[in-house]
Amino acid sequence: MRMPKAKGFKRCDKWIDKYTIINVADIEQDPAFTIEVNKAVLKDAGYIKSISDLVKIL
């Protein structure tokens, strides 16, 4: 990869993984999560926009 000489270097957003962060306390209070938590249930509940999103549960 070449570095520019005078203008500086900008990071490309494609290299950075963007995660959707969901707290366990939010999941416990929501009645939609009774048995298991997966991306389809999170999408139906409105926590993520699409199933291909990256998710971290804290």
C-alpha distance (Angstrom), angle and dihedral (degrees) to the residues before:
residue distance angle dihedral
M1 . . .
R2 3.77 . .
M3 3.79 121.9 .
P4 3.81 119.8 -143.0
K5 3.79 115.4 -115.1
A6 3.80 106.6 -140.6
K7 3.81 111.6 5.5
G8 3.80 100.4 60.9
F9 3.76 131.4 -121.3
K10 3.80 125.9 -72.8
R11 3.77 120.9 -161.7
C12 3.74 115.8 -123.7
D13 3.81 114.3 -123.5
K14 3.79 90.1 -139.7
W15 3.81 90.3 71.0
I16 3.81 94.2 54.8
D17 3.81 118.5 79.2
K18 3.80 112.7 -138.8
Y19 3.78 115.1 -152.6
T20 3.77 130.1 -166.8
I21 3.81 107.3 -131.7
I22 3.80 118.5 -145.5
N23 3.81 123.6 -178.3
V24 3.80 121.1 -136.3
A25 3.82 89.9 -131.6
D26 3.82 89.9 61.6
I27 3.80 91.0 50.7
E28 3.82 92.8 48.9
Q29 3.81 92.6 53.5
D30 3.82 95.2 48.4
P31 3.84 113.4 87.0
A32 3.85 91.8 -151.2
F33 3.82 90.1 76.3
T34 3.78 103.4 67.3
I35 3.81 104.2 130.5
E36 3.80 112.2 11.5
V37 3.77 141.7 -5.3
N38 3.80 119.4 -131.9
K39 3.78 136.1 147.6
A40 3.80 94.3 -94.0
V41 3.81 91.8 55.5
L42 3.81 91.3 44.9
K43 3.81 89.9 52.3
D44 3.82 92.7 48.6
A45 3.82 90.4 49.7
G46 3.82 91.1 50.3
Y47 3.80 99.7 -115.0
I48 3.84 94.5 119.7
K49 3.80 132.0 28.8
S50 3.81 99.6 -138.5
I51 3.79 138.5 7.2
S52 3.81 91.3 -114.5
D53 3.85 92.1 64.3
L54 3.80 118.0 112.4
V55 3.82 112.8 -116.2
K56 3.81 133.2 -161.3
I57 3.79 118.1 -169.8
L58 3.80 112.0 -156.2
